Amino acid sequence: MKDLIALFDKTTALTLDLIGVLNEERAALGQQDIAVFEAVIEKKLAVAQAIQALDRERDSALMKRGISPSAEGLETLLATHSEPRLHDSWQSLCTASQRCREENLLVGTMIKKNQLVTDHALQILRKGSIDTVQTYGASGTSLRHSQSSSLGKA
């Protein structure tokens, strides 16, 4: 079990590193600095590849024990081995993985927001107007499909 515990611990450490890189990515998105963003993406890719390599090692270690390298296999392993260190290592990995998913979701939301802002700006530059679903003017009457204003007046 020591080999699996070590793999869980290494994966947890790398997952925590990935959370740090995701924080850097979020900061780079906020700064809108392409060079910093690209460097962070490279770091993220390297950490993700290292995690994948450890996942393959873990799967191999499970298969050597005759355990399926799946969620069900891990549940079986944990149910049949009461070693506290194994359970603690697994729980730490699960907690770190959940935090990583949450941070990744935040980064994804920021990317989507930035994309919407960029698409909106491009629409204005291309058409000179903003398509709207339904807006109302000061008089309370509905405006049809777009608000038009030349870039010189905007």
N, C-alpha and C positions, 0 to 999 in steps of 0.2 A: 504493500500500500504506500510505502514511502515514495515510490516513483510517481504515483498518481497525485499524492499530496504535493510533491515538488512541482509537478506540472500545473496543478491548480494554482499554487502560489505564484509561479512565474507568469501564468496567464492573468492572474489578478493584478500583478505589478504592471504588466504591459497594458492592461485595460485602464488602469489608473493613469498611466502615461498617455494613453489615447484621450482620456478625458481632458488632460492638460492641453494636448494638441488641439482638441475641439474648442477649448476656451481661447486659444491663440487664434484659431480660425474665425471665431465669432468676433474677436477684437479686430482682426484684419478686415473683415467684412464691414465693420463699423467705420474703420478708417478709410475704406475704399482704396487701399494701397495694393495694386496688382502684384508688385514684386514680393511684398510680404506674404500676400495670399498664396502665390505660387510656391513659395518656400515652405509655407505651412502645409500645403497640400502634399508636397514631397515627403515631409515628415510623417504626415498622417498615413500615406501609402506604405512607408517603411514599417511603421508600427503595426498596421493592419496585416501586412504580410508576415510579420513575426508572430502575431497572434494566430494566424492561419497555420503556420508551421507547428506551433505548439498544439493546436487542435488536432492536427494529423498525428502528432506523437501520442496525444491522449487517446485518440481512436485506436491506434495501434496497440497501446498498452491495455486497453479494454479488450480488444479482440484476442490478445495473448491469454487473457484470463477467461476467454469463452463468453464474454459479455458483449452484447450488441452496442456498437458505437452510436447510440441514439439517446434521446431523452429517457426513453423507457429503460434502456440499459443502465444509465446512470442512476435512475430511481431504484432499480434492482440492486445495484452495487451498494448504494447507501442503505437500503433496507436490510441487506444481509451482513453488513459490516458496521459494528457499533463503535468503531474507533473514533473518539471525539475529535481528534485532529483532522481526520478525513472530512467529517461533517462541517467543522469550522472552516476549513479551507474552501469547501464547496460553497458554503453560505457566503463567505467573503467574495468569492468569484461572482455569485449570483447578484449580490448587492452592487458590486462594481459594474457589472454588465447592465443592470437597470439604470444606474446613474449615467452610464455611457449612452444608452438609448435615449434618455431624456435630453442630454446635451446635444446629441446628434439631431434630435427633433427640433431643438431651438435653432441650430445652425441651418437646417433645412428650411425652417420658417423664414429666417432672415434672407436666405438665398431667394426664396419665392417672392418675398416682399420686394427685394431689390430688382428682381426680374419684372415684376408688375410696374414698378416705377419707371424702369427703363423702357418697357413696352409702351407705357403711357406717353413718355417724352417722345419716343419715335413716332407715335401716332400723331402727335401734335406737329412735329416737324414735317411729316409726310403729307398730312391732309390739311393742316392749318386749323383743325378743329378737334374737339373731343367728343367721341360718341358717348351718349348717355342713355341710360335705360329710360328714365322718366324724371324730369326735373320741373320745377315750377319757378316762374319768374316772380318778381316783386308784386305784381298785380294778382298773383294767385292762379294765373292761367298756365296750362301745361305747355311746355316747350317740346317740340316734336323729337327729332332724332339727334341733333347736335347743337352745341353752342359754338358759334363761329366767332372768332376774333383773329384778326391778322396778327402776326408776330410783332409787327411794329406797334400795335396798340396794347399788347399783352404786358 
